């Protein structure tokens, strides 16, 4: 068949394009913001991309049009598809029917840690000999790709709670037919589509209710909201529930966690009894939880402990998750995707442990929908407690964000951080931040750049300035 994807350069859409091509289909697409890394991935696959959304793109003659979740009514190409009554579907629908239906699906969900946990799970399944297909919201460095299609019965997928399409407002994860579902944690996020935490809890309860009787529901009960949802669903879940975390009442626990060496070591207890010892190159308590969730899923799929450990040993992490972009003139520049206050705090906490004794400079861009809004004003004031020096960029696309409500007050945030005795500053963009940091950066500094966007190429600009010193 010929599939045409409107909004093809979105992470999930570009991955779907590659999957469809791997399945023998003809694929074209359109987008108005054609940029790396997805544009280069599509180019390497030889997939034709039409630049811009135009009514005449509907003349391309596709058998099915896939409408990305960033596409809304008023888009000229979508309007023409509707006027002509062409066949159209969502990305999640196509993934479900063409790639998951009939297979054994592991869905990784939660407010934080989805991409990393899905990537670990994929690599563990690979080392365990399952040859999984996968779809992840980032590049899995062990594979150098965000997707793969195999003939295996196993599929590992990141379960996004964001809505599916303009015509389907339920979360994408509702389409993914989980045999095993991991729910790492639940917090309020996505203020552009969810009014409050209660709405998010409801969506996660629906995911939990999808898991069949012969499956597993793996829940991180260090998250208070996950506990609440489990309590509210008591007696209404018809599957095997596996709780995990550092909490004393979790069925699966990580104990004796040791962050002092080159690797993170921990012991897994199951039902109060020692089950196995593991180590990982990943840092932070949140990554111990991510690994623990994967261990439970891997055990359910029959993967041996030795294979799990070998996968941990050889796991190459995920791009933009505490990724060291370079160390130049004694300054280490790190790129991280953190944007929710909890993710910012956990990232900085982990980096503080790893780089103990070194000055930690946090550079943050409020770019996601929720981070641009005042809903997280107070949590952000506490999120930077592990940093020594903080820079907040201007709110990305303020006019667009203001359509949804009150915008984050960066000036007020800086004042709140200064009240904690820290140096804190605000600058409008990447260039102004680089100009400020150029004389400020010292040998031994660690700069954690956090944004869910490109942030004006700030990482390369910082490294270039440092390179001029050498």
Buried (B, 14 or more C-beta within 10 A) or exposed (E): EBBBBBBBBBBBBBBBBBBBBBEEBBBBBBBEEBEEBBBEBBEEEEBBBBEEBBBEBBEBEBEBBBBBBBBEEEBBBBBBBBEEEBEBBBBBBBBBEBBBEEBBBBBBBBBBBBBBBBBBBBBBBBBBEBEBBBBBBBBBBBBEBBBBBBEBEBBBBBBBBBBBBBEBEBBBBBBBBBBBBBBBBBBBBBBBBBEEBEEBBEBBBEBBBBBEEEBBBBBBBBBEBBBBBBEEBEEEBEBBBBBBBBBEEBBBBBEEEEBEEEBBBBBBBBEEEEBBEBBBBBBBBBBBBBBBBBBBBBBBBEBEBEBBBBBBEEBEBBBBBBBEBBEBBBBBBBBBBBBBBBBBBBBBBBBBBBBEEBBBBBBBBBBBBBBBBBBBBEBBBEBBBBBBBBBBBBBBEEEEBEEBEEBBEBEEBBEBBEEEEBBBBBBEBBEBBBEBBBEBBEEEBBBBBBBBEEBBEBBBBBBEBBEEEE
